[in-house]
């Protein structure tokens, strides 16, 4: 959320952005990779995040990221209407 841009974590087990406690919780939940995209409204306010988690390390496929972006855009359109 601090970066206000999408983050992609290809392998949670080795990513330094997570504390040991947070990493442990996610690994016990069988999460190995994830992406989080910010929801930023029309005036630039951060209103939330859309995250997807996966059980295997890896990079999300571009079409999957596009689907997340479409979902985020749809949500933002509804809350600003």
PDB file of N, CA, C and O in Angstrom:
ATOM      1  N   UNK A   1       0.825  -1.185   0.000  1.00  0.00           N
ATOM      2  CA  UNK A   1       0.000   0.000   0.000  1.00  0.00           C
ATOM      3  C   UNK A   1       0.872   1.252   0.000  1.00  0.00           C
ATOM      4  O   UNK A   1       0.500   2.262  -0.597  1.00  0.00           O
ATOM      5  N   UNK A   2       2.001   1.198   0.648  1.00  0.00           N
ATOM      6  CA  UNK A   2       2.860   2.378   0.707  1.00  0.00           C
ATOM      7  C   UNK A   2       3.382   2.791  -0.659  1.00  0.00           C
ATOM      8  O   UNK A   2       3.560   3.979  -0.927  1.00  0.00           O
ATOM      9  N   UNK A   3       3.624   1.825  -1.513  1.00  0.00           N
ATOM     10  CA  UNK A   3       4.157   2.118  -2.848  1.00  0.00           C
ATOM     11  C   UNK A   3       3.092   2.640  -3.803  1.00  0.00           C
ATOM     12  O   UNK A   3       3.414   3.250  -4.823  1.00  0.00           O
ATOM     13  N   UNK A   4       1.813   2.401  -3.473  1.00  0.00           N
ATOM     14  CA  UNK A   4       0.676   2.820  -4.310  1.00  0.00           C
ATOM     15  C   UNK A   4       0.792   2.281  -5.733  1.00  0.00           C
ATOM     16  O   UNK A   4       0.353   2.922  -6.688  1.00  0.00           O
ATOM     17  N   UNK A   5       1.383   1.108  -5.861  1.00  0.00           N
ATOM     18  CA  UNK A   5       1.473   0.429  -7.156  1.00  0.00           C
ATOM     19  C   UNK A   5       1.428  -1.073  -6.896  1.00  0.00           C
ATOM     20  O   UNK A   5       1.626  -1.533  -5.771  1.00  0.00           O
ATOM     21  N   UNK A   6       1.167  -1.817  -7.950  1.00  0.00           N
ATOM     22  CA  UNK A   6       1.077  -3.272  -7.817  1.00  0.00           C
ATOM     23  C   UNK A   6       2.422  -3.832  -7.354  1.00  0.00           C
ATOM     24  O   UNK A   6       3.488  -3.386  -7.778  1.00  0.00           O
ATOM     25  N   UNK A   7       2.330  -4.820  -6.473  1.00  0.00           N
ATOM     26  CA  UNK A   7       3.526  -5.588  -6.147  1.00  0.00           C
ATOM     27  C   UNK A   7       3.264  -7.029  -6.548  1.00  0.00           C
ATOM     28  O   UNK A   7       2.144  -7.527  -6.442  1.00  0.00           O
ATOM     29  N   UNK A   8       4.301  -7.679  -7.004  1.00  0.00           N
ATOM     30  CA  UNK A   8       4.240  -9.094  -7.350  1.00  0.00           C
ATOM     31  C   UNK A   8       5.340  -9.784  -6.558  1.00  0.00           C
ATOM     32  O   UNK A   8       6.509  -9.408  -6.648  1.00  0.00           O
ATOM     33  N   UNK A   9       4.968 -10.777  -5.795  1.00  0.00           N
ATOM     34  CA  UNK A   9       5.914 -11.564  -5.025  1.00  0.00           C
ATOM     35  C   UNK A   9       5.963 -12.943  -5.672  1.00  0.00           C
ATOM     36  O   UNK A   9       4.994 -13.700  -5.605  1.00  0.00           O
ATOM     37  N   UNK A  10       7.082 -13.266  -6.293  1.00  0.00           N
ATOM     38  CA  UNK A  10       7.183 -14.527  -7.026  1.00  0.00           C
ATOM     39  C   UNK A  10       7.472 -15.722  -6.121  1.00  0.00           C
ATOM     40  O   UNK A  10       7.109 -16.851  -6.450  1.00  0.00           O
ATOM     41  N   UNK A  11       8.122 -15.479  -4.983  1.00  0.00           N
ATOM     42  CA  UNK A  11       8.343 -16.559  -4.022  1.00  0.00           C
ATOM     43  C   UNK A  11       8.374 -15.973  -2.621  1.00  0.00           C
ATOM     44  O   UNK A  11       9.360 -15.362  -2.208  1.00  0.00           O
ATOM     45  N   UNK A  12       7.300 -16.166  -1.910  1.00  0.00           N
ATOM     46  CA  UNK A  12       7.159 -15.611  -0.577  1.00  0.00           C
ATOM     47  C   UNK A  12       8.245 -16.111   0.372  1.00  0.00           C
ATOM     48  O   UNK A  12       8.654 -15.394   1.286  1.00  0.00           O
ATOM     49  N   UNK A  13       8.707 -17.328   0.157  1.00  0.00           N
ATOM     50  CA  UNK A  13       9.701 -17.919   1.051  1.00  0.00           C
ATOM     51  C   UNK A  13      11.009 -17.133   1.044  1.00  0.00           C
ATOM     52  O   UNK A  13      11.760 -17.188   2.018  1.00  0.00           O
ATOM     53  N   UNK A  14      11.294 -16.407  -0.026  1.00  0.00           N
ATOM     54  CA  UNK A  14      12.571 -15.693  -0.123  1.00  0.00           C
ATOM     55  C   UNK A  14      12.415 -14.183  -0.244  1.00  0.00           C
ATOM     56  O   UNK A  14      13.421 -13.478  -0.321  1.00  0.00           O
ATOM     57  N   UNK A  15      11.200 -13.667  -0.263  1.00  0.00           N
ATOM     58  CA  UNK A  15      10.980 -12.227  -0.444  1.00  0.00           C
ATOM     59  C   UNK A  15      11.247 -11.469   0.855  1.00  0.00           C
ATOM     60  O   UNK A  15      10.756 -11.858   1.914  1.00  0.00           O
ATOM     61  N   UNK A  16      12.018 -10.399   0.774  1.00  0.00           N
ATOM     62  CA  UNK A  16      12.422  -9.656   1.971  1.00  0.00           C
ATOM     63  C   UNK A  16      11.401  -8.613   2.412  1.00  0.00           C
ATOM     64  O   UNK A  16      11.600  -7.975   3.446  1.00  0.00           O
ATOM     65  N   UNK A  17      10.321  -8.417   1.670  1.00  0.00           N
ATOM     66  CA  UNK A  17       9.338  -7.397   2.041  1.00  0.00           C
ATOM     67  C   UNK A  17       8.429  -7.819   3.186  1.00  0.00           C
ATOM     68  O   UNK A  17       7.672  -7.000   3.706  1.00  0.00           O
ATOM     69  N   UNK A  18       8.491  -9.072   3.581  1.00  0.00           N
ATOM     70  CA  UNK A  18       7.616  -9.581   4.636  1.00  0.00           C
ATOM     71  C   UNK A  18       8.414  -9.875   5.891  1.00  0.00           C
ATOM     72  O   UNK A  18       9.535 -10.381   5.827  1.00  0.00           O
ATOM     73  N   UNK A  19       7.821  -9.552   7.035  1.00  0.00           N
ATOM     74  CA  UNK A  19       8.454  -9.919   8.301  1.00  0.00           C
ATOM     75  C   UNK A  19       8.381 -11.439   8.448  1.00  0.00           C
ATOM     76  O   UNK A  19       7.600 -12.103   7.766  1.00  0.00           O
ATOM     77  N   UNK A  20       9.194 -11.970   9.334  1.00  0.00           N
ATOM     78  CA  UNK A  20       9.165 -13.419   9.556  1.00  0.00           C
ATOM     79  C   UNK A  20       7.794 -13.880  10.027  1.00  0.00           C
ATOM     80  O   UNK A  20       7.334 -14.954   9.639  1.00  0.00           O
ATOM     81  N   UNK A  21       7.129 -13.071  10.867  1.00  0.00           N
ATOM     82  CA  UNK A  21       5.799 -13.447  11.358  1.00  0.00           C
ATOM     83  C   UNK A  21       4.787 -13.500  10.217  1.00  0.00           C
ATOM     84  O   UNK A  21       4.046 -14.475  10.084  1.00  0.00           O
ATOM     85  N   UNK A  22       4.756 -12.447   9.391  1.00  0.00           N
ATOM     86  CA  UNK A  22       3.808 -12.411   8.263  1.00  0.00           C
ATOM     87  C   UNK A  22       4.095 -13.535   7.283  1.00  0.00           C
ATOM     88  O   UNK A  22       3.179 -14.215   6.821  1.00  0.00           O
ATOM     89  N   UNK A  23       5.370 -13.726   6.968  1.00  0.00           N
ATOM     90  CA  UNK A  23       5.763 -14.791   6.031  1.00  0.00           C
ATOM     91  C   UNK A  23       5.319 -16.144   6.569  1.00  0.00           C
ATOM     92  O   UNK A  23       4.794 -16.969   5.821  1.00  0.00           O
ATOM     93  N   UNK A  24       5.527 -16.377   7.864  1.00  0.00           N
ATOM     94  CA  UNK A  24       5.157 -17.656   8.470  1.00  0.00           C
ATOM     95  C   UNK A  24       3.672 -17.931   8.371  1.00  0.00           C
ATOM     96  O   UNK A  24       3.266 -19.051   8.064  1.00  0.00           O
ATOM     97  N   UNK A  25       2.855 -16.913   8.629  1.00  0.00           N
ATOM     98  CA  UNK A  25       1.399 -17.071   8.539  1.00  0.00           C
ATOM     99  C   UNK A  25       1.003 -17.462   7.122  1.00  0.00           C
ATOM    100  O   UNK A  25       0.224 -18.394   6.922  1.00  0.00           O
ATOM    101  N   UNK A  26       1.543 -16.743   6.136  1.00  0.00           N
ATOM    102  CA  UNK A  26       1.182 -17.020   4.743  1.00  0.00           C
ATOM    103  C   UNK A  26       1.696 -18.384   4.288  1.00  0.00           C
ATOM    104  O   UNK A  26       0.986 -19.109   3.592  1.00  0.00           O
ATOM    105  N   UNK A  27       2.907 -18.735   4.670  1.00  0.00           N
ATOM    106  CA  UNK A  27       3.433 -20.048   4.270  1.00  0.00           C
ATOM    107  C   UNK A  27       2.635 -21.177   4.902  1.00  0.00           C
ATOM    108  O   UNK A  27       2.410 -22.202   4.259  1.00  0.00           O
ATOM    109  N   UNK A  28       2.203 -21.011   6.148  1.00  0.00           N
ATOM    110  CA  UNK A  28       1.368 -22.048   6.781  1.00  0.00           C
ATOM    111  C   UNK A  28       0.016 -22.158   6.082  1.00  0.00           C
ATOM    112  O   UNK A  28      -0.616 -23.214   6.101  1.00  0.00           O
ATOM    113  N   UNK A  29      -0.421 -21.067   5.468  1.00  0.00           N
ATOM    114  CA  UNK A  29      -1.677 -21.087   4.703  1.00  0.00           C
ATOM    115  C   UNK A  29      -1.450 -21.571   3.271  1.00  0.00           C
ATOM    116  O   UNK A  29      -2.357 -21.522   2.441  1.00  0.00           O
ATOM    117  N   UNK A  30      -0.244 -22.035   2.994  1.00  0.00           N
ATOM    118  CA  UNK A  30       0.131 -22.589   1.682  1.00  0.00           C
ATOM    119  C   UNK A  30       0.200 -21.523   0.582  1.00  0.00           C
ATOM    120  O   UNK A  30      -0.021 -21.830  -0.589  1.00  0.00           O
ATOM    121  N   UNK A  31       0.502 -20.282   0.948  1.00  0.00           N
ATOM    122  CA  UNK A  31       0.687 -19.205  -0.033  1.00  0.00           C
ATOM    123  C   UNK A  31       2.168 -19.147  -0.380  1.00  0.00           C
ATOM    124  O   UNK A  31       3.011 -19.045   0.511  1.00  0.00           O
ATOM    125  N   UNK A  32       2.491 -19.210  -1.667  1.00  0.00           N
ATOM    126  CA  UNK A  32       3.884 -19.118  -2.099  1.00  0.00           C
ATOM    127  C   UNK A  32       4.135 -17.916  -2.995  1.00  0.00           C
ATOM    128  O   UNK A  32       5.266 -17.436  -3.066  1.00  0.00           O
ATOM    129  N   UNK A  33       3.113 -17.418  -3.681  1.00  0.00           N
ATOM    130  CA  UNK A  33       3.278 -16.214  -4.496  1.00  0.00           C
ATOM    131  C   UNK A  33       1.997 -15.393  -4.407  1.00  0.00           C
ATOM    132  O   UNK A  33       0.930 -15.914  -4.084  1.00  0.00           O
ATOM    133  N   UNK A  34       2.124 -14.097  -4.702  1.00  0.00           N
ATOM    134  CA  UNK A  34       0.955 -13.239  -4.615  1.00  0.00           C
ATOM    135  C   UNK A  34       1.165 -11.972  -5.423  1.00  0.00           C
ATOM    136  O   UNK A  34       2.280 -11.631  -5.818  1.00  0.00           O
ATOM    137  N   UNK A  35       0.062 -11.293  -5.651  1.00  0.00           N
ATOM    138  CA  UNK A  35       0.104  -9.954  -6.228  1.00  0.00           C
ATOM    139  C   UNK A  35      -0.923  -9.128  -5.491  1.00  0.00           C
ATOM    140  O   UNK A  35      -1.973  -9.633  -5.095  1.00  0.00           O
ATOM    141  N   UNK A  36      -0.619  -7.856  -5.308  1.00  0.00           N
ATOM    142  CA  UNK A  36      -1.560  -6.923  -4.700  1.00  0.00           C
ATOM    143  C   UNK A  36      -1.563  -5.651  -5.523  1.00  0.00           C
ATOM    144  O   UNK A  36      -0.512  -5.085  -5.825  1.00  0.00           O
ATOM    145  N   UNK A  37      -2.764  -5.209  -5.881  1.00  0.00           N
ATOM    146  CA  UNK A  37      -2.924  -3.994  -6.686  1.00  0.00           C
ATOM    147  C   UNK A  37      -3.756  -2.992  -5.892  1.00  0.00           C
ATOM    148  O   UNK A  37      -4.778  -3.354  -5.309  1.00  0.00           O
ATOM    149  N   UNK A  38      -3.317  -1.724  -5.868  1.00  0.00           N
ATOM    150  CA  UNK A  38      -4.063  -0.726  -5.108  1.00  0.00           C
ATOM    151  C   UNK A  38      -5.339  -0.300  -5.814  1.00  0.00           C
ATOM    152  O   UNK A  38      -5.428  -0.318  -7.041  1.00  0.00           O
ATOM    153  N   UNK A  39      -6.324   0.081  -5.013  1.00  0.00           N
ATOM    154  CA  UNK A  39      -7.549   0.685  -5.523  1.00  0.00           C
ATOM    155  C   UNK A  39      -7.449   2.176  -5.202  1.00  0.00           C
ATOM    156  O   UNK A  39      -7.563   2.576  -4.043  1.00  0.00           O
ATOM    157  N   UNK A  40      -7.237   2.988  -6.225  1.00  0.00           N
ATOM    158  CA  UNK A  40      -7.057   4.424  -6.049  1.00  0.00           C
ATOM    159  C   UNK A  40      -8.201   5.130  -6.755  1.00  0.00           C
ATOM    160  O   UNK A  40      -8.413   4.944  -7.953  1.00  0.00           O
ATOM    161  N   UNK A  41      -8.944   5.951  -5.997  1.00  0.00           N
ATOM    162  CA  UNK A  41     -10.116   6.609  -6.583  1.00  0.00           C
ATOM    163  C   UNK A  41      -9.708   7.794  -7.463  1.00  0.00           C
ATOM    164  O   UNK A  41      -8.524   8.088  -7.631  1.00  0.00           O
ATOM    165  N   UNK A  42     -10.711   8.457  -8.011  1.00  0.00           N
ATOM    166  CA  UNK A  42     -10.454   9.514  -9.000  1.00  0.00           C
ATOM    167  C   UNK A  42      -9.746  10.732  -8.419  1.00  0.00           C
ATOM    168  O   UNK A  42      -9.186  11.531  -9.170  1.00  0.00           O
ATOM    169  N   UNK A  43      -9.758  10.888  -7.094  1.00  0.00           N
ATOM    170  CA  UNK A  43      -9.038  12.016  -6.495  1.00  0.00           C
ATOM    171  C   UNK A  43      -7.696  11.581  -5.899  1.00  0.00           C
ATOM    172  O   UNK A  43      -7.033  12.356  -5.210  1.00  0.00           O
ATOM    173  N   UNK A  44      -7.307  10.338  -6.173  1.00  0.00           N
ATOM    174  CA  UNK A  44      -6.010   9.843  -5.740  1.00  0.00           C
ATOM    175  C   UNK A  44      -5.966   9.225  -4.359  1.00  0.00           C
ATOM    176  O   UNK A  44      -4.887   8.952  -3.834  1.00  0.00           O
ATOM    177  N   UNK A  45      -7.138   8.998  -3.760  1.00  0.00           N
ATOM    178  CA  UNK A  45      -7.189   8.396  -2.429  1.00  0.00           C
ATOM    179  C   UNK A  45      -7.130   6.875  -2.537  1.00  0.00           C
ATOM    180  O   UNK A  45      -7.845   6.268  -3.334  1.00  0.00           O
ATOM    181  N   UNK A  46      -6.275   6.276  -1.731  1.00  0.00           N
ATOM    182  CA  UNK A  46      -6.192   4.821  -1.671  1.00  0.00           C
ATOM    183  C   UNK A  46      -7.397   4.302  -0.886  1.00  0.00           C
ATOM    184  O   UNK A  46      -7.556   4.625   0.291  1.00  0.00           O
ATOM    185  N   UNK A  47      -8.242   3.501  -1.533  1.00  0.00           N
ATOM    186  CA  UNK A  47      -9.457   3.010  -0.880  1.00  0.00           C
ATOM    187  C   UNK A  47      -9.403   1.514  -0.574  1.00  0.00           C
ATOM    188  O   UNK A  47     -10.319   0.985   0.054  1.00  0.00           O
ATOM    189  N   UNK A  48      -8.360   0.833  -1.002  1.00  0.00           N
ATOM    190  CA  UNK A  48      -8.248  -0.586  -0.717  1.00  0.00           C
ATOM    191  C   UNK A  48      -7.209  -1.253  -1.609  1.00  0.00           C
ATOM    192  O   UNK A  48      -6.480  -0.600  -2.356  1.00  0.00           O
ATOM    193  N   UNK A  49      -7.169  -2.559  -1.503  1.00  0.00           N
ATOM    194  CA  UNK A  49      -6.247  -3.364  -2.290  1.00  0.00           C
ATOM    195  C   UNK A  49      -6.990  -4.601  -2.807  1.00  0.00           C
ATOM    196  O   UNK A  49      -7.891  -5.117  -2.145  1.00  0.00           O
ATOM    197  N   UNK A  50      -6.604  -5.061  -3.985  1.00  0.00           N
ATOM    198  CA  UNK A  50      -7.085  -6.337  -4.509  1.00  0.00           C
ATOM    199  C   UNK A  50      -5.866  -7.251  -4.566  1.00  0.00           C
ATOM    200  O   UNK A  50      -4.878  -6.948  -5.235  1.00  0.00           O
ATOM    201  N   UNK A  51      -5.949  -8.367  -3.860  1.00  0.00           N
ATOM    202  CA  UNK A  51      -4.823  -9.291  -3.802  1.00  0.00           C
ATOM    203  C   UNK A  51      -5.247 -10.676  -4.250  1.00  0.00           C
ATOM    204  O   UNK A  51      -6.368 -11.114  -3.993  1.00  0.00           O
ATOM    205  N   UNK A  52      -4.345 -11.348  -4.916  1.00  0.00           N
ATOM    206  CA  UNK A  52      -4.554 -12.759  -5.240  1.00  0.00           C
ATOM    207  C   UNK A  52      -3.347 -13.520  -4.722  1.00  0.00           C
ATOM    208  O   UNK A  52      -2.216 -13.035  -4.760  1.00  0.00           O
ATOM    209  N   UNK A  53      -3.613 -14.714  -4.242  1.00  0.00           N
ATOM    210  CA  UNK A  53      -2.554 -15.544  -3.667  1.00  0.00           C
ATOM    211  C   UNK A  53      -2.559 -16.889  -4.372  1.00  0.00           C
ATOM    212  O   UNK A  53      -3.598 -17.386  -4.806  1.00  0.00           O
ATOM    213  N   UNK A  54      -1.353 -17.470  -4.475  1.00  0.00           N
ATOM    214  CA  UNK A  54      -1.209 -18.728  -5.210  1.00  0.00           C
ATOM    215  C   UNK A  54      -0.369 -19.710  -4.404  1.00  0.00           C
ATOM    216  O   UNK A  54       0.494 -19.311  -3.622  1.00  0.00           O
ATOM    217  N   UNK A  55      -0.623 -20.972  -4.600  1.00  0.00           N
ATOM    218  CA  UNK A  55       0.054 -22.013  -3.818  1.00  0.00           C
ATOM    219  C   UNK A  55       1.416 -22.411  -4.361  1.00  0.00           C
ATOM    220  O   UNK A  55       2.121 -23.209  -3.744  1.00  0.00           O
ATOM    221  N   UNK A  56       1.792 -21.864  -5.510  1.00  0.00           N
ATOM    222  CA  UNK A  56       3.102 -22.173  -6.096  1.00  0.00           C
ATOM    223  C   UNK A  56       3.872 -20.891  -6.371  1.00  0.00           C
ATOM    224  O   UNK A  56       3.268 -19.861  -6.671  1.00  0.00           O
ATOM    225  N   UNK A  57       5.208 -20.940  -6.273  1.00  0.00           N
ATOM    226  CA  UNK A  57       5.993 -19.769  -6.666  1.00  0.00           C
ATOM    227  C   UNK A  57       5.813 -19.498  -8.157  1.00  0.00           C
ATOM    228  O   UNK A  57       5.568 -20.423  -8.932  1.00  0.00           O
ATOM    229  N   UNK A  58       5.932 -18.248  -8.556  1.00  0.00           N
ATOM    230  CA  UNK A  58       5.847 -17.933  -9.976  1.00  0.00           C
ATOM    231  C   UNK A  58       5.337 -16.530 -10.228  1.00  0.00           C
ATOM    232  O   UNK A  58       4.945 -15.807  -9.312  1.00  0.00           O
ATOM    233  N   UNK A  59       5.353 -16.173 -11.487  1.00  0.00           N
ATOM    234  CA  UNK A  59       4.907 -14.861 -11.946  1.00  0.00           C
ATOM    235  C   UNK A  59       3.495 -15.007 -12.511  1.00  0.00           C
ATOM    236  O   UNK A  59       3.232 -15.932 -13.278  1.00  0.00           O
ATOM    237  N   UNK A  60       2.577 -14.097 -12.137  1.00  0.00           N
ATOM    238  CA  UNK A  60       1.226 -14.187 -12.699  1.00  0.00           C
ATOM    239  C   UNK A  60       1.248 -13.957 -14.212  1.00  0.00           C
ATOM    240  O   UNK A  60       2.054 -13.178 -14.721  1.00  0.00           O
ATOM    241  N   UNK A  61       0.377 -14.626 -14.898  1.00  0.00           N
ATOM    242  CA  UNK A  61       0.277 -14.441 -16.339  1.00  0.00           C
ATOM    243  C   UNK A  61      -0.357 -13.081 -16.629  1.00  0.00           C
ATOM    244  O   UNK A  61      -1.226 -12.640 -15.876  1.00  0.00           O
ATOM    245  N   UNK A  62       0.056 -12.413 -17.698  1.00  0.00           N
ATOM    246  CA  UNK A  62      -0.469 -11.075 -18.002  1.00  0.00           C
ATOM    247  C   UNK A  62      -1.990 -11.003 -18.053  1.00  0.00           C
ATOM    248  O   UNK A  62      -2.573 -10.016 -17.603  1.00  0.00           O
ATOM    249  N   UNK A  63      -2.642 -12.029 -18.592  1.00  0.00           N
ATOM    250  CA  UNK A  63      -4.103 -11.975 -18.670  1.00  0.00           C
ATOM    251  C   UNK A  63      -4.740 -12.016 -17.279  1.00  0.00           C
ATOM    252  O   UNK A  63      -5.824 -11.470 -17.079  1.00  0.00           O
ATOM    253  N   UNK A  64      -4.073 -12.659 -16.322  1.00  0.00           N
ATOM    254  CA  UNK A  64      -4.590 -12.677 -14.957  1.00  0.00           C
ATOM    255  C   UNK A  64      -4.497 -11.288 -14.326  1.00  0.00           C
ATOM    256  O   UNK A  64      -5.423 -10.848 -13.645  1.00  0.00           O
ATOM    257  N   UNK A  65      -3.388 -10.608 -14.553  1.00  0.00           N
ATOM    258  CA  UNK A  65      -3.235  -9.248 -14.036  1.00  0.00           C
ATOM    259  C   UNK A  65      -4.255  -8.320 -14.673  1.00  0.00           C
ATOM    260  O   UNK A  65      -4.786  -7.430 -14.009  1.00  0.00           O
ATOM    261  N   UNK A  66      -4.530  -8.520 -15.946  1.00  0.00           N
ATOM    262  CA  UNK A  66      -5.540  -7.709 -16.640  1.00  0.00           C
ATOM    263  C   UNK A  66      -6.919  -7.927 -16.016  1.00  0.00           C
ATOM    264  O   UNK A  66      -7.682  -6.975 -15.855  1.00  0.00           O
ATOM    265  N   UNK A  67      -7.238  -9.162 -15.670  1.00  0.00           N
ATOM    266  CA  UNK A  67      -8.525  -9.450 -15.033  1.00  0.00           C
ATOM    267  C   UNK A  67      -8.635  -8.746 -13.676  1.00  0.00           C
ATOM    268  O   UNK A  67      -9.693  -8.220 -13.332  1.00  0.00           O
ATOM    269  N   UNK A  68      -7.552  -8.737 -12.916  1.00  0.00           N
ATOM    270  CA  UNK A  68      -7.550  -8.026 -11.641  1.00  0.00           C
ATOM    271  C   UNK A  68      -7.743  -6.531 -11.880  1.00  0.00           C
ATOM    272  O   UNK A  68      -8.504  -5.881 -11.164  1.00  0.00           O
ATOM    273  N   UNK A  69      -7.060  -5.987 -12.880  1.00  0.00           N
ATOM    274  CA  UNK A  69      -7.203  -4.568 -13.209  1.00  0.00           C
ATOM    275  C   UNK A  69      -8.635  -4.238 -13.620  1.00  0.00           C
ATOM    276  O   UNK A  69      -9.164  -3.195 -13.236  1.00  0.00           O
ATOM    277  N   UNK A  70      -9.262  -5.113 -14.393  1.00  0.00           N
ATOM    278  CA  UNK A  70     -10.652  -4.900 -14.802  1.00  0.00           C
ATOM    279  C   UNK A  70     -11.591  -4.930 -13.602  1.00  0.00           C
ATOM    280  O   UNK A  70     -12.509  -4.116 -13.512  1.00  0.00           O
ATOM    281  N   UNK A  71     -11.367  -5.860 -12.685  1.00  0.00           N
ATOM    282  CA  UNK A  71     -12.165  -5.942 -11.473  1.00  0.00           C
ATOM    283  C   UNK A  71     -12.007  -4.662 -10.647  1.00  0.00           C
ATOM    284  O   UNK A  71     -12.992  -4.109 -10.157  1.00  0.00           O
ATOM    285  N   UNK A  72     -10.780  -4.203 -10.498  1.00  0.00           N
ATOM    286  CA  UNK A  72     -10.519  -2.979  -9.734  1.00  0.00           C
ATOM    287  C   UNK A  72     -11.205  -1.784 -10.379  1.00  0.00           C
ATOM    288  O   UNK A  72     -11.818  -0.973  -9.685  1.00  0.00           O
ATOM    289  N   UNK A  73     -11.109  -1.667 -11.696  1.00  0.00           N
ATOM    290  CA  UNK A  73     -11.740  -0.544 -12.414  1.00  0.00           C
ATOM    291  C   UNK A  73     -13.247  -0.579 -12.246  1.00  0.00           C
ATOM    292  O   UNK A  73     -13.874   0.465 -12.066  1.00  0.00           O
ATOM    293  N   UNK A  74     -13.835  -1.759 -12.302  1.00  0.00           N
ATOM    294  CA  UNK A  74     -15.275  -1.908 -12.129  1.00  0.00           C
ATOM    295  C   UNK A  74     -15.698  -1.482 -10.727  1.00  0.00           C
ATOM    296  O   UNK A  74     -16.693  -0.776 -10.561  1.00  0.00           O
ATOM    297  N   UNK A  75     -14.951  -1.905  -9.734  1.00  0.00           N
ATOM    298  CA  UNK A  75     -15.241  -1.532  -8.357  1.00  0.00           C
ATOM    299  C   UNK A  75     -15.142  -0.017  -8.174  1.00  0.00           C
ATOM    300  O   UNK A  75     -16.026   0.606  -7.587  1.00  0.00           O
ATOM    301  N   UNK A  76     -14.067   0.561  -8.679  1.00  0.00           N
ATOM    302  CA  UNK A  76     -13.877   2.006  -8.527  1.00  0.00           C
ATOM    303  C   UNK A  76     -14.970   2.782  -9.239  1.00  0.00           C
ATOM    304  O   UNK A  76     -15.402   3.822  -8.742  1.00  0.00           O
ATOM    305  N   UNK A  77     -15.428   2.307 -10.386  1.00  0.00           N
ATOM    306  CA  UNK A  77     -16.516   2.980 -11.103  1.00  0.00           C
ATOM    307  C   UNK A  77     -17.800   2.952 -10.274  1.00  0.00           C
ATOM    308  O   UNK A  77     -18.551   3.928 -10.258  1.00  0.00           O
ATOM    309  N   UNK A  78     -18.051   1.848  -9.594  1.00  0.00           N
ATOM    310  CA  UNK A  78     -19.274   1.719  -8.790  1.00  0.00           C
ATOM    311  C   UNK A  78     -19.236   2.604  -7.554  1.00  0.00           C
ATOM    312  O   UNK A  78     -20.259   3.176  -7.180  1.00  0.00           O
ATOM    313  N   UNK A  79     -18.082   2.728  -6.914  1.00  0.00           N
ATOM    314  CA  UNK A  79     -18.043   3.530  -5.689  1.00  0.00           C
ATOM    315  C   UNK A  79     -18.003   5.029  -5.994  1.00  0.00           C
ATOM    316  O   UNK A  79     -18.298   5.849  -5.124  1.00  0.00           O
ATOM    317  N   UNK A  80     -17.641   5.384  -7.225  1.00  0.00           N
ATOM    318  CA  UNK A  80     -17.591   6.812  -7.554  1.00  0.00           C
ATOM    319  C   UNK A  80     -18.877   7.277  -8.223  1.00  0.00           C
ATOM    320  O   UNK A  80     -19.047   8.470  -8.477  1.00  0.00           O
ATOM    321  N   UNK A  81     -19.784   6.345  -8.510  1.00  0.00           N
ATOM    322  CA  UNK A  81     -21.052   6.720  -9.170  1.00  0.00           C
ATOM    323  C   UNK A  81     -22.049   7.305  -8.199  1.00  0.00           C
ATOM    324  O   UNK A  81     -23.157   7.667  -8.595  1.00  0.00           O
TER     325      UNK A  81
END
